[in-house]
Amino acid sequence: MERWEYLTKFIQADVKSEGAQAFLKQYRPNWKNPPRFTPEAMMPELDDLGNQGWELVHMEPVAEVGRNGDVFFAGDTGMWSSTYFCVFKRRKPAI
């Protein structure tokens, strides 16, 4: 029987995050001024998790993350967000 382990994580799309600017210069060398919150800024962190064996199975933008790790749902208010709730899974080693 296959067994899985899961990881949940908030990931911020921000070109100022660690490794994002260097990645974007290599990924899209002609992109002089990428928007600060472009989703491509998450790719270094997502790639790192993938290299650790984690598969992204769900990603959803959230309006705001509270101090207690709780999530604010914007509903129909039309809020902007650069924070994404992500769920990953990977196989557990056989026992």
Buried (B, 14 or more C-beta within 10 A) or exposed (E): EEEEEEBEEEBBBBBEBEEBBEBBEEEEEEEEEBEEBBBBBBBBBBEEBBEEEBEBEEBEBBBEBEEEEEEEEEEEEEEEBBBBBBBBBBEEEEE
